[in-house]
Amino acid sequence: MDAPTANAHRVLQRQPARQLVLATIAPLIVVAYATQSVMAVDERHGMGAVASVLVGWCVALLGSAFWLNRLLFNNRRLFLPFLAALCVVPSIWLWQRLAFIAFVPHEQLTYGYFLHPEAAKARFWVLSCPLWVGLACLSICFVATLVIGWRAGARFSLACLIPWWVATLVVYALPSMYLDGQGNASIVI
């Protein structure tokens, strides 16, 4: 019998369809509840309490990533891009918060604030730059996941990862959507 070579791929085991479907749709459930809970907490306790809720949803996404990784690959190396993505998200949120404190003159945004020429610097550092840097980092993590998964022998099961990455993008963008909606509103009620 031939000895296995160093380049031999591990054969991925087939998982029961029910477990795979549940692990695949779990991130979509996180997104559905994350958006509602962020709005509800903001209404009740203000935007200051939303940060802890968002971090909680990141922890839920981390658990979902662990579950997907265990079912599909059971490979620690494939879990690293998920972990990196969920470290990038709070880092970008912290960057946005610090930029908001530094560049926006008051705690409360006035309607149309980011539309004024004097707010261009604040718009760049609070909204545009962090959003695009975060999207670039998450895209790199997504591509790394696909490459590592492909090399591990996964083909069609990589499609099960797409809902997780969509959910991560939505949870990541929630603070930016909120700030953009508040600061770009040009209609005074």
BATORMAR-363381 format. One line per 8 residues: number of its first residue (from 1); for each residue x, y, z of C-alpha. Coordinates in pm, 1 decimal. Example, Ala and Ser with C-alpha at 12.3 -4.5 7.8 and 13.67 -1.06 7.14 Angstrom:
2
1) 1230.0,-450.0,780.0 ~ 1367.0,-106.0,714.0
This chain:
189
1) 0.0,0.0,0.0 ~ 124.2,347.8,-82.6 ~ 203.3,589.5,195.7 ~ -6.8,906.9,190.8 ~ 170.5,1208.0,48.2 ~ 190.0,1547.5,212.9 ~ -41.9,1695.6,-50.6 ~ -321.7,1442.9,0.1
9) -654.9,1604.3,80.6 ~ -859.7,1487.1,369.8 ~ -1189.8,1340.0,259.1 ~ -1478.6,1549.2,386.9 ~ -1751.5,1349.6,555.6 ~ -2112.0,1400.8,460.1 ~ -2326.2,1550.5,732.0 ~ -2698.1,1495.1,780.3
17) -2896.5,1741.7,569.9 ~ -3098.7,1870.4,866.0 ~ -2789.7,1976.2,1060.1 ~ -2636.3,2138.9,754.6 ~ -2953.9,2332.1,672.4 ~ -2987.3,2454.5,1032.5 ~ -2624.5,2562.9,1046.2 ~ -2662.4,2741.6,712.0
25) -2977.3,2937.0,799.8 ~ -2871.5,3021.5,1157.7 ~ -2684.1,3337.1,1044.5 ~ -2995.3,3455.9,860.9 ~ -3191.8,3420.3,1182.7 ~ -2921.8,3625.9,1356.7 ~ -2965.7,3901.2,1095.8 ~ -3343.4,3903.7,1133.2
33) -3322.7,3946.3,1508.8 ~ -3016.6,4172.8,1504.5 ~ -3179.1,4447.5,1303.6 ~ -3495.6,4440.2,1514.2 ~ -3310.8,4429.5,1844.7 ~ -3079.4,4716.6,1748.2 ~ -3377.0,4937.1,1664.9 ~ -3562.2,4836.5,1981.7
41) -3262.5,4896.2,2209.9 ~ -3193.5,5230.1,2041.2 ~ -3550.6,5343.8,2102.8 ~ -3549.6,5238.5,2467.0 ~ -3196.8,5301.8,2589.2 ~ -3028.8,5514.8,2323.1 ~ -2744.0,5448.9,2085.1 ~ -2497.9,5398.4,2371.9
49) -2655.0,5064.4,2465.1 ~ -2657.9,4939.8,2107.7 ~ -2284.1,4861.0,2113.4 ~ -2324.3,4578.2,2362.8 ~ -2612.9,4433.5,2159.7 ~ -2403.8,4443.4,1841.8 ~ -2111.1,4273.3,2013.4 ~ -2355.0,4008.2,2136.7
57) -2466.2,3945.1,1779.0 ~ -2101.4,3913.5,1676.7 ~ -2060.3,3645.6,1943.8 ~ -2368.5,3469.4,1802.8 ~ -2212.6,3484.8,1456.7 ~ -1890.0,3343.3,1598.3 ~ -2083.9,3048.6,1740.9 ~ -2253.4,3001.8,1405.0
65) -1915.9,3006.9,1229.0 ~ -1782.7,2746.5,1470.1 ~ -2086.5,2527.6,1403.3 ~ -2052.0,2559.0,1025.6 ~ -1679.8,2492.0,1040.0 ~ -1730.2,2183.5,1255.8 ~ -2000.7,2044.3,1029.1 ~ -1838.6,2117.6,695.5
73) -1465.5,2097.8,752.2 ~ -1366.7,2035.3,1114.5 ~ -1052.0,2230.8,1036.6 ~ -901.9,2494.9,1265.5 ~ -727.6,2662.1,976.6 ~ -1058.4,2735.9,803.4 ~ -1194.4,2893.5,1121.1 ~ -922.4,3163.4,1120.8
81) -1080.2,3385.6,849.9 ~ -1411.4,3377.0,1038.0 ~ -1233.2,3476.5,1356.8 ~ -1039.0,3750.9,1178.5 ~ -1360.5,3889.9,1029.2 ~ -1525.8,3904.0,1368.9 ~ -1222.1,4083.4,1510.9 ~ -1229.6,4338.7,1227.1
89) -1596.6,4427.3,1280.4 ~ -1569.8,4563.9,1638.5 ~ -1239.1,4730.9,1549.7 ~ -1406.9,4927.2,1270.9 ~ -1695.4,5013.6,1501.7 ~ -1445.9,5147.0,1757.2 ~ -1278.0,5349.0,1482.0 ~ -1615.7,5496.9,1383.2
97) -1694.7,5583.8,1744.2 ~ -1360.5,5755.4,1802.2 ~ -1391.6,5945.3,1472.8 ~ -1745.1,6048.1,1564.8 ~ -1625.2,6186.7,1896.9 ~ -1335.3,6367.4,1727.7 ~ -1509.8,6515.0,1423.3 ~ -1880.1,6558.7,1498.8
105) -1937.5,6864.9,1718.8 ~ -2238.5,6740.2,1918.8 ~ -2366.7,6405.3,2042.8 ~ -2689.4,6443.2,1847.2 ~ -2670.8,6478.2,1471.2 ~ -2880.6,6743.3,1307.5 ~ -3072.4,6654.1,995.9 ~ -2854.5,6694.9,689.9
113) -2532.1,6736.3,888.4 ~ -2314.5,6528.4,654.3 ~ -2455.0,6711.0,349.9 ~ -2295.5,7040.1,453.4 ~ -1950.7,7123.1,309.3 ~ -1801.7,7183.5,654.4 ~ -1893.0,6824.6,751.1 ~ -1703.9,6662.3,462.1
121) -1408.3,6567.1,682.5 ~ -1640.0,6414.0,941.6 ~ -1829.5,6223.5,670.2 ~ -1505.5,6078.6,536.5 ~ -1361.6,5968.3,872.9 ~ -1688.8,5858.1,1035.6 ~ -1875.3,5698.8,745.1 ~ -1690.4,5651.3,417.4
129) -1340.9,5542.2,512.4 ~ -1432.7,5297.5,792.4 ~ -1709.1,5142.5,581.6 ~ -1484.7,5078.7,282.0 ~ -1187.0,4960.9,487.8 ~ -1413.8,4718.8,672.7 ~ -1567.7,4590.4,349.6 ~ -1220.4,4536.9,205.4
137) -1107.0,4343.8,514.0 ~ -1422.1,4131.2,516.7 ~ -1380.8,4060.8,145.1 ~ -1025.0,3942.7,202.2 ~ -1144.0,3714.2,482.5 ~ -1422.6,3578.5,258.3 ~ -1181.3,3501.4,-25.2 ~ -939.5,3338.5,221.9
145) -1225.2,3118.9,347.0 ~ -1311.2,3013.1,-6.1 ~ -949.9,2935.6,-94.9 ~ -883.3,2735.9,221.2 ~ -1214.4,2552.1,186.1 ~ -1145.5,2471.0,-178.5 ~ -801.9,2337.4,-91.6 ~ -959.1,2127.5,184.6
153) -1170.5,1956.2,-79.2 ~ -1498.5,2139.9,-41.0 ~ -1678.1,2234.4,-357.0 ~ -2054.5,2278.5,-338.3 ~ -2054.8,2298.8,40.9 ~ -1881.2,2636.3,13.3 ~ -2222.3,2775.1,-84.6 ~ -2333.4,2707.8,274.6
161) -2091.2,2979.5,387.1 ~ -2254.0,3257.2,183.7 ~ -2542.5,3324.5,429.5 ~ -2289.4,3360.2,711.7 ~ -2090.0,3621.1,521.5 ~ -2405.3,3808.5,418.6 ~ -2516.7,3813.0,783.2 ~ -2175.8,3940.1,892.1
169) -2190.2,4220.9,636.0 ~ -2536.4,4326.5,751.1 ~ -2443.5,4324.3,1120.3 ~ -2123.2,4512.9,1037.4 ~ -2310.1,4779.6,841.6 ~ -2585.2,4844.7,1099.0 ~ -2406.4,5134.3,1277.5 ~ -2305.1,5291.7,946.6
177) -2660.0,5271.9,814.0 ~ -2788.5,5432.5,1131.3 ~ -2535.1,5718.0,1122.1 ~ -2582.5,5769.9,750.8 ~ -2959.5,5779.9,787.0 ~ -2942.8,6027.5,1073.7 ~ -2676.9,6256.7,930.3 ~ -2783.2,6256.9,566.5
185) -3150.7,6321.4,620.6 ~ -3213.3,6653.0,452.7 ~ -3579.5,6689.0,546.2 ~ -3644.4,6875.8,869.1 ~ -3956.4,6748.1,1040.2
